[in-house]
Amino acid sequence: MPASSLLSCRKVLSPPLSSIGADESLVEYESNSPCWDVAFTSDGKYLAACYGAPSCCANIWDLETFQLVATLKDLQTRTVRSCSFAPVAKNYTLATASFDGTVGIWEDTGTDDWDCIAQLEGHESECKCVEWNPTATLLATCGRDKTVWLWDCSLPGNIGGGDGDFECLAVLNGHEGDIKSVVFAPSNGQFGDGDEIVVSGSYDNTIRIWAEDAGDWYCAVVLTEAHTLWSLAVS
């Protein structure tokens, strides 16, 4: 039997700082904001983490130096619950989902200066999860309003190219509870005529599989007895 390997903690990344006062009376302190989600870029260069109150933001670190390169804030007014890097794009692009119901799209200008290029609105309540498909042409979001939203994405560098436009393709209804997680997976020809499916998990103790047929999205399968569900993953 091969010897087991021991993992050690290489670095502890601190939560964002909060501040009171201004100018000479400015005081910064550790906020102890809870970290809700983390995401890596596909090449492993950056790590993003998103936080709840009192410092509702997302931090981005360079993993070669472990230096904090950006704090994305002042756009979303409540807990930033989920974050996800686009796997394919000309520039690094991060999506952040917030309890204020919005999704922020942030782009690296090339100098560790991240700009908000879009803010997606539509969810009537807390947005709990955001996820790109493998080609970054689709973005899925879900939330407390029991819906899954699918967005068409036109990012520079992805298939078809584009100038950063986002358009809602579909709003998927069917869950009877808060939807906690959403992921893309290959269809493998099992459902509809699309190349991929969307899987959503809800507090209603079900997992739903959504498929595309002739451009329309529909619920293909409902898996019951999933119990209280917080997160989904597919191989």
C-alpha positions as CSV (number, residue, x, y, z in Angstrom):
1,M,0.0,0.0,0.0
2,P,1.5,3.4,-1.0
3,A,2.4,5.8,1.8
4,S,-0.3,8.3,2.5
5,S,0.4,12.0,1.8
6,L,-0.2,14.7,4.4
7,L,-1.5,18.0,3.3
8,S,-0.4,21.2,5.1
9,C,-1.9,24.6,5.1
10,R,0.3,26.9,2.9
11,K,-1.5,30.2,3.5
12,V,-4.4,31.6,5.4
13,L,-6.2,34.4,3.5
14,S,-8.0,36.9,5.8
15,P,-11.5,38.3,5.3
16,P,-11.9,41.8,4.0
17,L,-11.3,44.8,6.2
18,S,-14.0,47.1,7.4
19,S,-13.4,50.7,8.3
20,I,-14.9,53.6,10.3
21,G,-14.2,57.3,10.1
22,A,-12.4,59.1,7.3
23,D,-9.1,60.7,6.4
24,E,-6.9,61.0,9.4
25,S,-9.5,59.4,11.7
26,L,-9.9,56.3,9.4
27,V,-9.6,53.0,11.3
28,E,-9.6,49.7,9.5
29,Y,-10.3,46.4,11.3
30,E,-11.0,42.8,10.5
31,S,-14.7,42.4,9.9
32,N,-14.9,38.6,10.4
33,S,-17.3,38.5,7.5
34,P,-18.3,34.9,6.7
35,C,-16.9,33.5,3.4
36,W,-19.7,31.9,1.4
37,D,-18.0,30.6,-1.8
38,V,-14.6,30.4,-3.6
39,A,-13.7,30.0,-7.2
40,F,-10.4,29.5,-9.2
41,T,-9.6,30.7,-12.7
42,S,-9.2,27.8,-15.2
43,D,-5.4,28.4,-15.3
44,G,-5.0,28.6,-11.5
45,K,-3.8,32.2,-11.5
46,Y,-6.5,33.8,-9.4
47,L,-8.6,32.7,-6.5
48,A,-11.9,34.6,-5.7
49,A,-13.8,34.5,-2.4
50,C,-17.1,36.2,-1.6
51,Y,-18.4,37.4,1.7
52,G,-21.4,38.3,3.7
53,A,-22.2,41.2,6.0
54,P,-20.7,43.4,7.3
55,S,-18.3,43.5,4.3
56,C,-20.4,42.4,1.3
57,C,-17.8,42.0,-1.4
58,A,-15.5,39.6,-3.3
59,N,-11.8,39.4,-2.9
60,I,-9.4,38.2,-5.6
61,W,-5.9,36.9,-4.9
62,D,-2.9,36.2,-7.1
63,L,-2.0,32.6,-6.2
64,E,1.6,33.0,-7.3
65,T,2.2,35.6,-4.6
66,F,-0.9,35.3,-2.4
67,Q,-1.3,39.0,-2.8
68,L,-4.7,40.6,-2.7
69,V,-5.1,42.2,-6.1
70,A,-8.7,43.4,-6.0
71,T,-11.7,43.9,-3.7
72,L,-15.0,44.1,-5.7
73,K,-17.5,46.1,-3.7
74,D,-20.1,48.9,-3.7
75,L,-22.1,47.3,-6.4
76,Q,-24.1,44.7,-4.5
77,T,-25.7,45.8,-1.3
78,R,-26.2,42.5,0.5
79,T,-24.3,39.2,1.1
80,V,-22.4,38.0,-2.0
81,R,-23.3,34.4,-1.9
82,S,-21.7,32.8,-4.9
83,C,-18.9,33.5,-7.4
84,S,-17.7,31.8,-10.6
85,F,-15.0,32.6,-13.1
86,A,-15.8,32.3,-16.8
87,P,-13.8,29.3,-18.1
88,V,-13.3,30.9,-21.6
89,A,-12.8,34.6,-22.2
90,K,-10.3,37.1,-23.6
91,N,-10.0,38.7,-20.2
92,Y,-10.5,37.1,-16.8
93,T,-14.2,37.5,-16.0
94,L,-15.9,36.8,-12.6
95,A,-19.7,36.6,-11.9
96,T,-20.9,37.3,-8.4
97,A,-24.5,36.5,-7.1
98,S,-25.9,38.5,-4.2
99,F,-28.8,38.4,-1.7
100,D,-29.9,41.7,-3.3
101,G,-31.1,39.6,-6.2
102,T,-28.5,40.8,-8.7
103,V,-25.5,39.3,-10.5
104,G,-22.4,41.3,-11.1
105,I,-20.1,40.6,-14.0
106,W,-16.5,41.8,-13.4
107,E,-13.7,41.9,-15.9
108,D,-9.9,42.3,-15.4
109,T,-8.6,45.1,-17.6
110,G,-5.1,43.5,-17.6
111,T,-3.6,45.4,-14.7
112,D,-5.4,43.8,-11.8
113,D,-8.0,46.6,-12.1
114,W,-11.4,44.9,-12.2
115,D,-14.3,46.8,-13.7
116,C,-18.0,45.9,-13.5
117,I,-19.2,45.4,-17.1
118,A,-22.8,44.3,-16.4
119,Q,-25.3,43.9,-13.5
120,L,-28.0,41.3,-14.3
121,E,-31.4,41.9,-12.6
122,G,-34.5,39.7,-12.6
123,H,-34.6,37.6,-9.5
124,E,-37.3,38.8,-7.1
125,S,-35.3,37.7,-4.0
126,E,-31.9,36.4,-2.9
127,C,-29.7,35.0,-5.6
128,K,-28.0,31.9,-4.2
129,C,-25.8,30.5,-7.0
130,V,-24.2,31.5,-10.3
131,E,-22.5,29.1,-12.7
132,W,-21.0,29.3,-16.3
133,N,-21.2,26.6,-18.8
134,P,-17.9,25.2,-20.1
135,T,-17.8,27.6,-23.1
136,A,-18.9,30.7,-21.2
137,T,-21.7,31.2,-23.6
138,L,-24.4,30.5,-21.0
139,L,-24.8,31.6,-17.4
140,A,-27.2,30.1,-14.9
141,T,-28.5,31.7,-11.7
142,C,-30.9,30.5,-9.1
143,G,-32.4,31.8,-5.9
144,R,-35.0,32.1,-3.2
145,D,-37.7,33.0,-5.6
146,K,-37.7,29.3,-6.7
147,T,-36.5,30.1,-10.3
148,V,-33.5,29.3,-12.4
149,W,-32.5,32.0,-14.9
150,L,-30.5,31.2,-18.0
151,W,-28.5,34.0,-19.7
152,D,-26.9,34.2,-23.1
153,C,-23.4,35.6,-22.8
154,S,-21.4,37.3,-25.5
155,L,-17.9,37.7,-24.0
156,P,-14.8,38.6,-26.1
157,G,-12.9,35.4,-26.5
158,N,-15.7,32.9,-26.1
159,I,-17.3,30.9,-28.9
160,G,-18.9,33.4,-31.3
161,G,-17.2,36.4,-29.6
162,G,-19.1,39.4,-28.5
163,D,-18.8,42.7,-26.7
164,G,-20.1,41.8,-23.2
165,D,-23.8,41.6,-23.8
166,F,-26.1,39.4,-21.7
167,E,-29.6,38.5,-22.5
168,C,-32.1,36.3,-20.6
169,L,-32.9,33.2,-22.5
170,A,-35.3,31.5,-20.1
171,V,-36.8,31.5,-16.7
172,L,-37.3,28.0,-15.4
173,N,-40.2,27.4,-13.0
174,G,-41.1,24.2,-11.2
175,H,-39.3,24.1,-7.8
176,E,-41.5,24.7,-4.8
177,G,-38.7,25.9,-2.5
178,D,-35.5,28.0,-2.3
179,I,-33.0,26.8,-5.0
180,K,-29.6,26.5,-3.5
181,S,-27.4,25.3,-6.4
182,V,-27.3,25.0,-10.1
183,V,-24.7,23.4,-12.5
184,F,-24.3,22.6,-16.1
185,A,-23.6,19.0,-17.4
186,P,-23.3,17.3,-20.8
187,S,-26.6,16.1,-22.3
188,N,-24.9,13.1,-24.0
189,G,-27.9,12.9,-26.3
190,Q,-30.2,11.7,-23.4
191,F,-32.4,14.9,-23.2
192,G,-33.7,17.2,-25.9
193,D,-31.5,18.3,-28.8
194,G,-29.1,20.5,-26.9
195,D,-25.5,19.7,-26.0
196,E,-25.9,20.4,-22.3
197,I,-28.4,20.2,-19.4
198,V,-28.9,22.3,-16.3
199,V,-29.3,20.6,-12.9
200,S,-30.8,22.5,-10.0
201,G,-31.2,21.5,-6.3
202,S,-33.8,22.9,-4.0
203,Y,-35.0,23.1,-0.4
204,D,-38.2,21.3,-1.7
205,N,-36.1,18.1,-1.5
206,T,-35.9,17.7,-5.3
207,I,-33.3,17.9,-8.0
208,R,-34.5,18.9,-11.4
209,I,-32.8,18.3,-14.7
210,W,-33.6,20.9,-17.4
211,A,-33.0,20.3,-21.1
212,E,-33.3,22.2,-24.4
213,D,-35.4,21.2,-27.3
214,A,-35.7,23.4,-30.4
215,G,-34.6,26.4,-28.3
216,D,-37.0,25.9,-25.5
217,W,-36.0,24.7,-22.0
218,Y,-38.1,22.2,-20.1
219,C,-38.0,20.0,-17.0
220,A,-36.9,16.6,-18.2
221,V,-36.5,14.7,-14.9
222,V,-37.4,15.3,-11.2
223,L,-35.4,13.4,-8.7
224,T,-37.2,13.2,-5.3
225,E,-36.1,12.4,-1.8
226,A,-33.0,14.6,-2.2
227,H,-33.4,15.9,1.4
228,T,-32.2,19.3,2.4
229,L,-29.7,20.2,-0.4
230,W,-27.0,22.9,-0.3
231,S,-24.7,22.1,-3.3
232,L,-24.5,20.1,-6.5
233,A,-21.5,18.7,-8.4
234,V,-21.2,16.7,-11.6
235,S,-18.3,14.7,-12.9
